[in-house]
Amino acid sequence: MEGRIFFQIKDLKKHLTVNGFTQYTSNKIGYVLKEIDGATKTFWNVRGKGVHVWSIPEKHFNDNMIVAKREIPQFKEDQVL
């Protein structure tokens, strides 16, 4: 478990919303996470309650990171038809 960042999508979504990024639903966030090299979805039992968590290797983060390392993909429903 060392060398990985663990989080729940609901907490990531809350962080993104607080920082003004409201374009993605939880499903879209999950889709993007699946695309990240080394990202995994796990089920933990915490105090008798099931919790779904994602983890990403620390190599995808940089202490001095100001800009995201990847571009945000366009989804079909985001495009004006």
Secondary structure in CASP SS format (residue, H / E / C, confidence):
PFRMAT SS
TARGET T0000
AUTHOR 0000-0000-0000
METHOD secondary structure of the structure
MODEL  1
M C 1.00
E C 1.00
G C 1.00
R E 1.00
I E 1.00
F E 1.00
F E 1.00
Q C 1.00
I H 1.00
K H 1.00
D H 1.00
L H 1.00
K H 1.00
K H 1.00
H H 1.00
L H 1.00
T H 1.00
V H 1.00
N C 1.00
G C 1.00
F C 1.00
T C 1.00
Q C 1.00
Y C 1.00
T C 1.00
S H 1.00
N H 1.00
K H 1.00
I H 1.00
G H 1.00
Y H 1.00
V H 1.00
L H 1.00
K H 1.00
E H 1.00
I C 1.00
D C 1.00
G C 1.00
A C 1.00
T E 1.00
K E 1.00
T E 1.00
F E 1.00
W E 1.00
N E 1.00
V E 1.00
R C 1.00
G C 1.00
K E 1.00
G E 1.00
V E 1.00
H E 1.00
V E 1.00
W E 1.00
S E 1.00
I E 1.00
P E 1.00
E H 1.00
K H 1.00
H H 1.00
F C 1.00
N C 1.00
D C 1.00
N C 1.00
M C 1.00
I C 1.00
V C 1.00
A C 1.00
K C 1.00
R C 1.00
E C 1.00
I C 1.00
P C 1.00
Q C 1.00
F C 1.00
K H 1.00
E H 1.00
D H 1.00
Q C 1.00
V C 1.00
L C 1.00
END
